[in-house]
Amino acid sequence: MLGRWFHRNINGIEAENLLKEYGQNGSFLIRPSQSTINSYTLSVRCSENTFKHIKIQNNGDNGYEIGEGSNDTFATLAELVDHFIMKETLRDKLDGSILMLKYPLNCIEPTSERYFHGAISGQEAIKLLMDKGRPGSYLVRESRSEPQNYVLCVRCENNRVVHLIINYSDKGYTMHGLNKYLATLDEFINECIRMCPIVDIKDNVVFLKQPLNCSRINVSNFNVRFNELSIESRYKNKNGFSEEFESLQQIDGKFLYERNDGCKQENRTKNRFKTILPFDYNRIKLKDRTNKTNEPSDSDYINANRIQSDESFGKTYLATQGPLVNTCGDFWSMIWQEESQIILMITHEEEKGREKCYRYWPGATKEDDTKSENSYVVVYNNLKITLLKLTKICDDYIVRDFLLTNMTTNETRKIYQYQYLAWSDHGVPENIQNTLDFVENFNKLYKEICESLPRSKTFPLTVHCSAGIGRTGAIIAIDMILDKIKTCGIQCDIDIYKTVCALRAQRSGMIQTEKQYQFLYIAIRNFIQSLSVNLVDSRLMHHTPGNYMTTSTPRTSSLQSISNSHC
């Protein structure tokens, strides 16, 4: 996939200035070659004042090769870059030195408008337009065959998708048949809309009626996208958040996974709500209930699903309903079996006079009785739960420390429960910072526990509210996205819409309301804004280069060497 590491309109000196100011050792970018038409240059920062520029030769149908006389050829520029990013090293054939390619230095996108889908392929554009669009729907993507250019993809009345090359140069944006240049991509698209219908070189008649919006957002551009989503669409009387949530509701039918186990007679009394059931394919099965009698109490069923992140660095979660009086034993059996050590409870025991979660732990009889630190004990089956400590962190959440003892084996484990009290059913928290502090607090403990475990071993976070889908889904989505930003930095792309889709494919109905969906955006925005305040420079982490947010740079360089800078 083509990346934002491609800088369309800079020379060698400007590349070095960017790498010096915004990158670190191992940062790199790709730019057009100044000496060879249709070829490119890889610019790499080796040290603070040392840079290398290596020619990437475009051999037409024979693909791309890097350096002179290379034996490695690649079909596209993106494949070449992906190959060396995976290897993380590249040998300079001129002097034999080894170059580290670790951190792509991203450029600013040509527009923040949602019609721009970035680095998707032509086939991906076709699938999007055919699956989600209608005649007249359009999007813009980066060109894979001509990396300096873009492609306007439009679905026509005959249900064909037409791809129109948008030529970009220092003069601006233009296309075949358009006898002028437009300064920005937005101006170009507006001109195309004004000109409609457009007839391409194959005599296809093209109308641009409505954009097919992209939900992917670069973190560095999040605030701009947030403001755009807040504005009512010119095509509908809805803002972008409403449109995205409505789309989520429409695609829910695609997740037609069976939920038969929760409907079985012996399991019906174990569901808090008769219509909110776990998918069969990824539900948690209680192993200690197998090979016993066929009594209903011996069923392996609990209303819980295993939730996994798309990202390799992501956590695993156990999303479950608030326990009932008759499922507390099942709940603790799951905690023991899955070796979960942190429970996130995003509900009160009662709200508006209705039970939301039965008290499955020992201790005081009221949620707000947080002063007692006496040891209380409750037993479910062969598991004994002892309350060791209760701490009121703030008005919004409480932390309870438990000792969980398996009375069969005498093995013990520390379990920590974080109860968030400021999030009502179907509502959203008023104090966003307290929500982020809550997430930061349990993550700090999660990291500490993982570091104490054998190498590479982790454990799932257990998350529940009442039904186990609304507030539960929201806190999991926030945690997943914050993990990605913390790991990949402010230049990474996030996709809240796609994240929620992935959650709903693992437990139906995750994120129940439009308010909860918009709250994801608000929480992520506040997190990113807090980063901006705390950052001394443009970097998020010591290992992640800062965002390049300027379109022009000084042409004066104090660098020691600019050898090969004009290749």
Secondary structure, 3 states (H helix, E strand, C coil): CCCCCECCCCCHHHHHHHHHHHCCCCEEEEEECCCCCCCEEEEEEEECCEEEEEEEEECHHHCEEECCCCCCEECCHHHHHHHHHHHCEEECCCCCCEEECCEECCCCCCCCCCCECCCCCHHHHHHHHHHHCCCCEEEEEECCCCCCCEEEEEECCCCCEEEEEEEEECCEEECCCCCCCECCHHHHHHHHHHHCCEECCCCCEECCCEECCCCCEEHHHHHHHHHHHCCECCCCCCEHHHHHHHHHHHHHHHCCCCCCHHHCHHHHHHCCCCCCCCCCCCEEECHHHCCCCCCHHHCCEEEEEEEECCCCCCCEEEEECCCCCCCHHHHHHHHHHCCCCEEEECCCCEECCEECCCCCCCCCCCCCCCCCCCCEEEEECCEEEEEEEEEEEECCEEEEEEEEEECCCCEEEEEEEEEECCCCCCCCCCCHHHHHHHHHHHHHHHHHHHHHCCCCCCCCEEEECCCCCHHHHHHHHHHHHHHHHHHHCCCCEECHHHHHHHHHCCCCCCCCCHHHHHHHHHHHHHHHHHHHHHCCCCCCECCECCCCCCCCCCCCCCCCCCCCCCC
